[in-house]
Amino acid sequence: MLDVTVIEDAEAAAVSLDPIRARLLAELAAGPASAAMLAGKVGLPRQKVNYHLKALERHGLVELAGERRKGNVTERLMRATAASYVISPLALAAVQPDPDRFRDQLSARWLLAVGARLVRDVGALITGAAKARKRLATYALDGEVTFASAADRAAFIEELTQGVGALIRKYHDGNAEGGRDHRIVVAVHPTLKPEAIAKPEVTAKPEAIAKPGAIAKSEATVTPEVTVEAGAASTPEAALGVDSTPPGQD
């Protein structure tokens, strides 16, 4: 079982978002089970559970873990293909966010669009690497910092921008033969308090659907989180999301 997998197909996304099927995914993420075993947990007839399991299996969200004899019946034991799932913007391809359409480094909505692109691109890279049976080279840094004031936060962002920009200028070689572009994403946003994070109404562990991240506005008293993720940008300006337009705020 994978720790997390990305759903790119619209029909598979619709299947996973059905409350009953999301509950079944959560139960099967905790361990293999048959339709009869799940029926009592979700309060549905075995035949109805079987119907939902076949839909999940058809879209690759669950798979056969084994079979066992129970009296005169052979039960199929199913398991989730991942402990958690993320829905890619590709599932809504016609209306997926495009961060290149509008750039504003101080806009929370632009940050959301950048995050959505990150989910889309890394999800597609994972899918391609799995098909090619190759490892995918990525890196992510996740941490928290508490700022004493808004002025300190602004100074931090200024130093962060200069530092990352210097590294990009040092290592970027647009003329390198055989070189591969990488995208650098640097994000700063307030952290959410635990009680503000919505959780699925399921009893199984772990949760059926893992959300890629949430962004909320807050006062300066909320601790911001700093995330740096490397995943493809052809120029230093593109990597930093630099734009000559004066930034605004959401």
Phi, psi and chi 1 to 4 in degrees:
 res  aa     phi    psi   chi1   chi2   chi3   chi4
   1 MET       -  134.7  178.1 -168.8  -64.5      -
   2 LEU   -78.3  153.1  -60.9  171.7      -      -
   3 ASP   -69.8  -42.2  177.6   56.2      -      -
   4 VAL  -150.3  144.5   60.3      -      -      -
   5 THR  -136.0  156.8 -166.3      -      -      -
   6 VAL  -105.3  129.8  179.2      -      -      -
   7 ILE   -93.8  116.8  -61.2  173.7      -      -
   8 GLU  -106.6  -20.0  -61.9  175.5  -39.0      -
   9 ASP   -86.9  134.9  178.4   71.0      -      -
  10 ALA   -63.1  -41.2      -      -      -      -
  11 GLU   -66.7  -40.6  -68.5 -174.3    6.7      -
  12 ALA   -63.5  -38.1      -      -      -      -
  13 ALA   -63.1  -43.0      -      -      -      -
  14 ALA   -62.7  -39.9      -      -      -      -
  15 VAL   -63.6  -43.6  166.4      -      -      -
  16 SER   -69.2  -25.7   70.9      -      -      -
  17 LEU   -85.5  -10.2  -69.7  172.7      -      -
  18 ASP   -62.9  127.8  175.6   88.6      -      -
  19 PRO   -55.3  -42.2  -25.2   34.5      -      -
  20 ILE   -65.5  -45.1  -63.3  -65.4      -      -
  21 ARG   -70.2  -35.2  -67.6  167.1 -177.7  171.6
  22 ALA   -62.3  -38.9      -      -      -      -
  23 ARG   -65.1  -41.7  171.1   70.2 -175.8  -83.2
  24 LEU   -64.1  -39.9  -67.7  173.1      -      -
  25 LEU   -60.5  -40.9  -81.6  175.9      -      -
  26 ALA   -64.1  -42.9      -      -      -      -
  27 GLU   -63.7  -41.3  -64.1  -71.0  -10.9      -
  28 LEU   -78.4  -17.9  -66.6  174.9      -      -
  29 ALA   -71.8  -25.7      -      -      -      -
  30 ALA   -79.3  -19.9      -      -      -      -
  31 GLY   160.2  158.4      -      -      -      -
  32 PRO   -60.7  146.9  -21.0   33.0      -      -
  33 ALA  -157.1  156.9      -      -      -      -
  34 SER   -95.8  170.0   66.3      -      -      -
  35 ALA   -60.9  -39.0      -      -      -      -
  36 ALA   -64.7  -40.0      -      -      -      -
  37 MET   -66.5  -37.4  -65.4  166.0   62.9      -
  38 LEU   -76.5  -28.8  -67.7  167.4      -      -
  39 ALA   -56.2  -45.1      -      -      -      -
  40 GLY   -67.5  -31.4      -      -      -      -
  41 LYS   -75.3  -34.6  -66.7 -177.7  177.5 -178.7
  42 VAL  -102.5   -4.6  -60.2      -      -      -
  43 GLY    72.1   37.2      -      -      -      -
  44 LEU  -128.3  155.1  -70.7  175.5      -      -
  45 PRO   -62.6  151.1  -19.5   31.2      -      -
  46 ARG   -56.8  -40.0  178.0  178.4   57.6   81.6
  47 GLN   -62.2  -37.9  -66.2   85.0  -10.8      -
  48 LYS   -68.7  -39.4 -159.7   69.7  164.6  176.5
  49 VAL   -63.4  -42.1  172.0      -      -      -
  50 ASN   -57.7  -41.1 -104.9  -33.2      -      -
  51 TYR   -59.7  -46.5  168.1   77.7      -      -
  52 HIS   -67.9  -37.7  -70.2  -59.4      -      -
  53 LEU   -63.8  -38.6  -72.3  177.1      -      -
  54 LYS   -65.1  -36.6  -72.8  179.3  180.0  177.8
  55 ALA   -65.9  -43.3      -      -      -      -
  56 LEU   -64.5  -40.9  -68.7  168.5      -      -
  57 GLU   -66.5  -38.2 -175.0  178.0   17.0      -
  58 ARG   -61.2  -28.7 -171.8  162.2   55.5 -111.3
  59 HIS  -103.4   13.6  -70.0   92.0      -      -
  60 GLY    74.9   17.9      -      -      -      -
  61 LEU   -89.1  -24.1  -58.5  174.9      -      -
  62 VAL  -132.6  161.7  -57.5      -      -      -
  63 GLU  -146.5  163.7   60.9 -172.6    3.7      -
  64 LEU   -72.8  125.5 -177.7   66.2      -      -
  65 ALA   -99.0  -20.4      -      -      -      -
  66 GLY   161.7  178.5      -      -      -      -
  67 GLU  -132.5  154.5  -64.7 -179.5  -24.5      -
  68 ARG  -148.3  149.2   70.1  177.5 -176.7 -177.8
  69 ARG   -86.9  133.2  -67.7  -73.1  -63.0  179.1
  70 LYS  -134.6   96.6 -168.4  172.3 -176.3 -179.8
  71 GLY    68.3 -124.8      -      -      -      -
  72 ASN   -96.0    9.5  -64.5  -34.7      -      -
  73 VAL  -115.4  139.1  178.5      -      -      -
  74 THR   -98.6  115.7  -60.0      -      -      -
  75 GLU   -91.9  137.7  -72.4 -171.9  -28.9      -
  76 ARG   -92.2  123.9  -58.9  176.5   79.4 -130.9
  77 LEU   -94.3  119.9  -64.4  172.8      -      -
  78 MET  -106.1  156.3  -53.5  -58.7  -66.4      -
  79 ARG  -142.0  154.5   66.7 -176.6  173.1 -162.4
  80 ALA   -70.7  146.6      -      -      -      -
  81 THR   -79.0  -11.8   53.2      -      -      -
  82 ALA  -151.6  157.5      -      -      -      -
  83 ALA   -75.8  -25.8      -      -      -      -
  84 SER  -151.4  160.3   55.8      -      -      -
  85 TYR  -132.4  143.5  -59.9   83.9      -      -
  86 VAL  -123.5  132.4  173.6      -      -      -
  87 ILE   -90.7  121.1  -63.5  177.5      -      -
  88 SER   -75.8  149.4  168.3      -      -      -
  89 PRO   -57.8  -18.1  -27.7   36.8      -      -
  90 LEU   -62.1  -23.4  -73.5  176.0      -      -
  91 ALA   -66.3  -21.9      -      -      -      -
  92 LEU  -123.4   55.6  -69.5  170.4      -      -
  93 ALA   -55.1  -38.3      -      -      -      -
  94 ALA   -69.1  -22.9      -      -      -      -
  95 VAL  -126.9   22.3  -69.0      -      -      -
  96 GLN   -68.8  149.4   63.0  178.4  -55.9      -
  97 PRO   -63.8  146.5  -19.8   32.2      -      -
  98 ASP  -128.1   98.5  179.9    8.4      -      -
  99 PRO   -64.2  -18.7   16.5  -25.0      -      -
 100 ASP   -77.5  -14.0  -68.5  -31.4      -      -
 101 ARG   -75.0  -25.2 -174.4  168.8   53.9 -133.0
 102 PHE  -156.1  123.3  152.9   77.5      -      -
 103 ARG  -117.7  122.7  -75.6 -178.5  175.0  -88.8
 104 ASP  -152.7  102.6 -175.7  -17.0      -      -
 105 GLN   -63.0  -19.8  -71.0  175.2  -74.2      -
 106 LEU  -103.3   12.8  -62.8 -177.0      -      -
 107 SER   -95.7  124.5  166.5      -      -      -
 108 ALA   -65.0  -32.4      -      -      -      -
 109 ARG   -71.5  -34.9  -63.0 -174.8 -174.6  -79.3
 110 TRP   -67.3  -39.5 -175.5   66.2      -      -
 111 LEU   -59.9  -39.7  175.0   56.8      -      -
 112 LEU   -62.4  -40.7 -172.0   62.2      -      -
 113 ALA   -64.8  -39.9      -      -      -      -
 114 VAL   -64.4  -42.5  171.6      -      -      -
 115 GLY   -62.5  -38.9      -      -      -      -
 116 ALA   -64.9  -41.0      -      -      -      -
 117 ARG   -63.6  -37.5 -179.2  179.3   60.8 -171.1
 118 LEU   -60.8  -45.7 -179.1   65.9      -      -
 119 VAL   -61.2  -44.6  171.2      -      -      -
 120 ARG   -62.1  -50.2 -179.0 -160.9   67.4 -169.5
 121 ASP   -68.1  -46.3  -69.2   -5.4      -      -
 122 VAL   -66.5  -36.3  175.2      -      -      -
 123 GLY   -61.2  -44.6      -      -      -      -
 124 ALA   -66.0  -36.9      -      -      -      -
 125 LEU   -65.8  -40.7  -72.6  166.5      -      -
 126 ILE   -62.4  -44.2  -70.7  173.5      -      -
 127 THR   -61.0  -45.6  -60.3      -      -      -
 128 GLY   -65.9  -40.4      -      -      -      -
 129 ALA   -65.8  -37.3      -      -      -      -
 130 ALA   -65.6  -41.2      -      -      -      -
 131 LYS   -66.0  -36.4  -70.9 -179.9  179.1  177.8
 132 ALA   -84.9   -4.1      -      -      -      -
 133 ARG    55.5   45.1  -64.5  174.7 -179.1  -99.8
 134 LYS  -124.8  155.2  -67.6 -176.6  177.7  179.6
 135 ARG   -81.7  149.8  -63.4 -171.4   63.6 -177.4
 136 LEU  -106.9  124.4 -178.0   61.1      -      -
 137 ALA   -86.3  109.3      -      -      -      -
 138 THR  -137.0  169.3   60.6      -      -      -
 139 TYR  -150.8  141.5  168.6   77.6      -      -
 140 ALA  -142.7  140.8      -      -      -      -
 141 LEU  -122.2  126.2  173.4   64.9      -      -
 142 ASP  -129.7  125.5 -179.7   28.6      -      -
 143 GLY  -155.1  177.1      -      -      -      -
 144 GLU  -131.2  148.7  -66.3 -174.2    8.8      -
 145 VAL  -142.3  139.8   56.9      -      -      -
 146 THR  -105.5  121.6  -59.1      -      -      -
 147 PHE   -95.6  137.2  -63.6  116.3      -      -
 148 ALA   -73.6  -24.9      -      -      -      -
 149 SER  -155.9  165.8   65.9      -      -      -
 150 ALA   -63.6  -32.0      -      -      -      -
 151 ALA   -65.7  -40.4      -      -      -      -
 152 ASP   -64.0  -39.9  -76.5   -7.6      -      -
 153 ARG   -62.4  -44.0 -179.8  176.0   56.3 -163.7
 154 ALA   -63.6  -40.3      -      -      -      -
 155 ALA   -65.8  -39.9      -      -      -      -
 156 PHE   -60.8  -46.1  173.6   87.4      -      -
 157 ILE   -64.5  -37.3  -70.1  174.6      -      -
 158 GLU   -63.5  -46.1  177.6   65.9   23.3      -
 159 GLU   -66.6  -38.2  -71.8 -173.2   42.3      -
 160 LEU   -62.4  -44.4 -179.2   65.9      -      -
 161 THR   -62.9  -44.3  -58.2      -      -      -
 162 GLN   -65.8  -41.1  -67.6  177.4    1.2      -
 163 GLY   -66.5  -47.1      -      -      -      -
 164 VAL   -66.5  -39.5  174.3      -      -      -
 165 GLY   -60.6  -40.0      -      -      -      -
 166 ALA   -64.6  -40.6      -      -      -      -
 167 LEU   -64.4  -41.3  -78.4  172.4      -      -
 168 ILE   -65.1  -43.5  -69.0  174.2      -      -
 169 ARG   -63.7  -32.9  -72.7 -170.9  -66.9  -86.5
 170 LYS   -70.0  -41.2  178.3  179.1  179.3  179.4
 171 TYR  -104.4  -13.3  -70.4  100.3      -      -
 172 HIS   -70.9  129.9  174.5   67.7      -      -
 173 ASP  -138.9   91.4 -174.1   -8.3      -      -
 174 GLY   -67.0  -13.6      -      -      -      -
 175 ASN  -103.6    5.9  -61.1  -42.4      -      -
 176 ALA   -65.8  123.8      -      -      -      -
 177 GLU   -72.4  124.5 -173.7  174.8  -11.0      -
 178 GLY    81.5    2.6      -      -      -      -
 179 GLY   -70.4  157.1      -      -      -      -
 180 ARG  -121.7  132.3  179.8  165.9 -175.7  176.6
 181 ASP   -69.5  144.1  -66.5  -15.9      -      -
 182 HIS  -130.1  145.0  -76.6   68.2      -      -
 183 ARG   -98.2  135.5 -175.4  177.3  -61.3  -77.6
 184 ILE  -109.7  125.7  -48.9  -62.1      -      -
 185 VAL  -120.2  122.2  177.9      -      -      -
 186 VAL  -119.7  124.8  179.3      -      -      -
 187 ALA  -132.2  140.7      -      -      -      -
 188 VAL  -127.9  123.2  177.9      -      -      -
 189 HIS  -150.7  153.9   66.8   81.5      -      -
 190 PRO   -61.5  142.6  -21.7   33.0      -      -
 191 THR   -79.2  149.6   56.0      -      -      -
 192 LEU   -87.8  144.1  -75.0  174.9      -      -
 193 LYS   -71.4  147.1  -65.2 -179.9  178.9  179.0
 194 PRO   -50.9  -39.9  -26.5   34.3      -      -
 195 GLU   -72.4  -13.1   59.8  -90.5   20.8      -
 196 ALA   -88.0   -9.0      -      -      -      -
 197 ILE   -88.9  119.0  -58.9  175.0      -      -
 198 ALA   -70.8  138.2      -      -      -      -
 199 LYS  -121.7  144.7  -63.4 -178.9  179.7  179.1
 200 PRO   -63.5  146.9  -16.4   27.0      -      -
 201 GLU   -84.6   74.2  -65.8 -177.6    1.6      -
 202 VAL  -134.0  158.0  -64.8      -      -      -
 203 THR  -100.2  -12.7   55.8      -      -      -
 204 ALA   -78.0  160.1      -      -      -      -
 205 LYS  -126.8  135.4  -62.3 -175.0  -94.6 -175.6
 206 PRO   -79.9 -176.4   29.3  -33.7      -      -
 207 GLU   -67.2  150.4  -63.4  173.7    5.1      -
 208 ALA   -71.4  -38.8      -      -      -      -
 209 ILE  -126.5  124.2  -60.3  175.0      -      -
 210 ALA  -101.5  124.5      -      -      -      -
 211 LYS   -84.7  140.6  -63.2 -178.9 -179.0  180.0
 212 PRO   -64.2  -17.0   21.5  -30.8      -      -
 213 GLY   152.3  154.3      -      -      -      -
 214 ALA  -125.6  147.0      -      -      -      -
 215 ILE  -124.9  128.3  -63.3  173.6      -      -
 216 ALA  -138.5  152.2      -      -      -      -
 217 LYS   -86.9  150.9  -69.1  174.6   21.8  175.3
 218 SER  -156.7  173.2   71.2      -      -      -
 219 GLU   -78.9  172.8  -59.7  -59.7  -33.2      -
 220 ALA   -65.8  -12.8      -      -      -      -
 221 THR   -77.1  -13.7   53.4      -      -      -
 222 VAL   -84.2  137.3  178.5      -      -      -
 223 THR   -72.3  120.2  -54.7      -      -      -
 224 PRO   -75.5  154.2  -14.6   29.5      -      -
 225 GLU  -114.3  138.8  176.0 -180.0  -58.6      -
 226 VAL  -111.8  124.4  179.3      -      -      -
 227 THR  -126.8  130.3  -55.7      -      -      -
 228 VAL  -122.6  122.2 -178.4      -      -      -
 229 GLU  -130.0  136.6  -64.2  175.8  -23.8      -
 230 ALA  -111.1  126.5      -      -      -      -
 231 GLY  -137.8      -      -      -      -      -
 232 ALA       -  122.6      -      -      -      -
 233 ALA  -133.9  140.7      -      -      -      -
 234 SER   -90.1  -17.3   55.9      -      -      -
 235 THR  -136.4  156.9   66.3      -      -      -
 236 PRO   -58.6  -38.4  -25.2   34.8      -      -
 237 GLU   -63.5  -42.4  -68.9   75.5   14.3      -
 238 ALA   -65.9  -36.2      -      -      -      -
 239 ALA   -64.6  -36.6      -      -      -      -
 240 LEU   -91.8   -4.3  -73.8  174.0      -      -
 241 GLY    68.1   32.4      -      -      -      -
 242 VAL   -75.1  136.4  173.6      -      -      -
 243 ASP  -143.7  147.1 -172.4   31.5      -      -
 244 SER   -77.5  -13.5   57.5      -      -      -
 245 THR   -70.7  130.6  -54.6      -      -      -
 246 PRO   -58.3  129.1  -21.9   32.1      -      -
 247 PRO   -72.8  154.7   27.0  -32.9      -      -
 248 GLY  -119.4 -168.9      -      -      -      -
 249 GLN  -135.3  145.1  -73.5 -173.1  -44.5      -
 250 ASP   -92.2      -  -76.0   -8.7      -      -
